[in-house]
Amino acid sequence: MGIEVLPATGRWDDFASFMVPRKPGGRGCVCMAYRNSSLDMPGRIAHMRALCDSAPGPGVLAYLDGEVAGWCSIARSPLPGWPPSPGTTKGTW
């Protein structure tokens, strides 16, 4: 099969299996720090789940031989609190 990169939209279970802490109260990354750093872990998980359930989704998942092997967050620029990249305008990708 090789490597396949697919949108995370509609793939919450795959995202969660790769990124969500497995132990209750466990620490980990749900790739929410730059999207909304004020959320606690349950809030981060709920927010990311909502992003995975809607278009355009929060990013892409990479699969190696059918198994989740990587994640890349993709979001509009500029994100709240981040300066826009040179040459971009508000609302661009």
C-alpha positions in Angstrom: 0.0 0.0 0.0 2.7 2.5 0.9 2.1 6.0 2.1 -1.2 7.8 1.7 -2.1 11.3 3.0 -5.8 12.0 3.6 -7.8 14.9 5.1 -8.6 14.4 8.8 -12.2 15.4 8.1 -14.4 12.4 9.1 -11.5 10.5 10.6 -11.8 11.4 14.3 -11.1 7.8 15.4 -7.9 7.7 13.5 -6.8 11.1 14.8 -7.7 10.1 18.3 -5.8 6.8 18.1 -2.7 8.7 17.1 -2.8 12.0 19.1 -5.2 11.8 22.1 -3.7 10.7 25.5 -4.8 7.2 26.3 -4.9 7.4 30.1 -7.5 9.5 32.0 -5.7 12.6 33.2 -2.8 11.8 30.9 -0.8 14.6 29.3 -0.3 14.9 25.6 -0.8 17.0 22.5 -4.0 17.3 20.7 -2.5 20.1 18.4 -4.7 22.8 20.0 -2.1 25.0 21.7 -2.1 27.5 18.9 -5.8 27.2 18.1 -7.1 27.8 21.7 -4.5 27.5 24.5 -7.1 28.3 27.2 -8.8 24.9 26.9 -8.1 22.0 29.3 -7.4 18.6 27.9 -11.1 17.4 27.7 -11.9 20.8 26.0 -9.1 20.4 23.5 -10.2 16.9 22.7 -13.9 18.0 22.2 -12.8 21.0 20.0 -10.5 18.9 17.8 -13.3 16.3 17.5 -15.6 19.0 16.2 -13.0 20.2 13.8 -12.6 16.6 12.4 -16.4 16.5 12.0 -16.6 19.5 9.7 -15.0 20.8 6.5 -12.4 21.8 5.8 -11.1 19.9 8.8 -8.0 20.5 11.0 -5.4 19.0 8.7 -4.2 15.7 7.2 -3.3 12.2 8.4 -0.6 10.1 6.9 -1.1 6.4 6.7 1.6 3.8 6.2 0.3 0.5 4.9 -3.2 1.4 6.1 -2.1 2.4 9.7 -2.0 6.0 11.0 1.6 7.1 11.0 1.6 10.9 10.9 -0.3 14.1 11.4 0.0 17.6 10.0 -2.2 20.5 11.2 -3.4 22.8 8.5 -5.3 26.0 9.3 -6.2 29.4 7.8 -3.6 32.1 8.3 -3.4 34.2 10.3 -4.4 32.3 13.4 -5.5 34.2 16.5 -2.4 35.6 18.3 0.0 34.8 15.4 1.2 37.5 13.0 0.3 36.9 9.4 3.1 35.6 7.1 4.6 38.2 4.7 2.5 38.6 1.6 -0.7 37.1 3.0 -4.0 38.7 3.7 -6.6 38.0 6.3 -8.6 34.9 5.5 -6.1 33.3 3.2 -4.9 29.8 3.5 
